[in-house]
Amino acid sequence: MQAFGLNSRPVFSRLKSIDLANCAPYDAMHLLFKNLVPNMIRHWTGNFKGIRQGTEGYKIKLEDWEEIGKLTTKAAKTIPSAFVGTLPNIAQDGHLYKAEAYAFWFQYIALILLEGRLQDKYYEHFLLMQEIIILALQFELMPKHLDQLQRMINTWIVQYQE
């Protein structure tokens, strides 16, 4: 259990009447902002699990990524701390980013900073992912929104695999 960050087996796991997977499903913070978003950034910067760029142009040029980092730091100086804590230079100090910083950067800043730096095809893919995240984080989702969210996710996955 220590390998997974747990101190011990949860008390409720001993009760046969409780299904922990349904009672405590994965949370958005870990799924989106400690996994998906950082992995997409690793893709764009050519650092994803040793996978090379290949023939596609989804990689952001190093000089563009360094500029994105500088602009992120500049933007952070104008954002009230009530909205987000620190936003370090994502190019140099991305390892310091926590879920809150990734969430804010991805939802509010990346839209501007990635435009023209990702090829249109990949920028559109980013925008779809951003829309999915914003919809998924709503406090309440109506059934029609769940259907819409499912369609958007299906589209995003197909585009990712292309």
N, C-alpha and C positions, 0 to 999 in steps of 0.2 A: 504493500500500500504506500510506503514512503516514496517510491519512485513516481507516484502520481500526485504528490502534494497533499495526500490525505494523512491525517494523524492516526486514524484507526478506522475500523469498519463502522459505518453509521449505525446507531442504535436501532433505527427503524428497519434496517435491512434484515433484522432477525425476525420481524413480523411477517408471517406468510400472507397476511391480508393486505399488505402494502406493496405496490409495484413502484419501486423508486424511479425507474426509468420514466414512468408517467407522472409521478408526483414532482419530480425535480428534473425536468428536461434540460437540455443544454440551454444556456442563456445567450442572449445576443452579444454580450460583451466578448465572450470567448469565441463564439462561432464567427462573428463578423470582424471584431476589432482587435483580436489577438491572433486571428488565423487568416481569414479571407483577405482583409485589406493589406496586412503586411506581406502576404504571399503575392498579391497582385503587384505591390511595389517592387518586390524582389524580381518578378517577371519583367517589369518595365525597366529595371536597372540591370538586368542580365545576371542576377544573383540567385535565381530560384533553383535550388536542389541540383546544381550542376548542369541544368538543362541549358543548352546553347540556344542562341537566337534562331538559328536555322535560316530559312529563306524569307521569313516574314519580318516586317519592320515594326514590331511592337516595342522595341527597345528605345528608350529615351537616351539621346546622346548625353555623354558624361557632362559636357559643358552646360547643357540645358538642365540636367539634374542638379548641378551645383548652383545654377541660377534659381531654380525652384527652391532650393534650401535657403538661399539668401532672402528671397522674396517672402518665404514663410516666416522667417525671423522678423522681417520688417513689418509684415502684416500683424504679427502677434503684439507688436507695440501699440497698435491702434484698437485692439479688441479688449473690452472690459473683462477683468478677471472673473466676473460672475458667469461668463459664458464658457470659459475654458481656462485651465491653469497655464502652465508654460507650454510653449510650442517651440522647441529648439529647432535648429537648422536640420531639416529632415535628411538632407544629403550627408552631412557630416556626423550628426548625432542622432540618427534614426533609432539607434539602439536604446536611447533614453525615452523613447515614446511609450506611453502606457495607453491602454484602451481609450481613455478619454481624449487624449491628443489625436490618436488615429481617427476616432469618430468625428471630431470637430474638423480636422484637416480634410478628411475625405468628403464630408457632407457640405462644407462651406468654402473651403479654400481651393481644393484640387480642381474644381470646376473651371476656375479661372487660370490656374497655373499649368494645367495639362493641355489646355486648348492651344493648338498649333505646335505642340511638342510631341503629341502622339499622332500618328497618322489618323485620318478621319475615321476609318473603319474601327480602330481601337479606341479612339476617343468616344465614338458612339457606343461602343461596348461598355466603356467606363460609365457613361451617362446612364445606361440601362441599369448597371449595377448600383449606381447611386440612387436611382429611382426605387429600385427594389428595397434597398436598405431603408430609405425614408418611409416607404409604405409599411414595411415590416415593423418599424419602430413606433407606429401609431399606437396610442393607448387602447384604442378599440377598432377592431376590424369587422366590418359587416360581411356576410357570406359572399356578396358580389365582389368585395375587395379580395377575398381569399382566392376566388376563381381568377381574378385579374393577376394577383400575385403569382399564382401557380403558372399562368401563361407566360408572365414576364421571366420567371426563373427558368422555365423550359427553354425559352428563346435564348436567354443568356448562356445556358449550358451548351446549346447547339452552336452558338457563335464562338464560344470558348474553344470548342473542339475543332473548329474549322481552321 
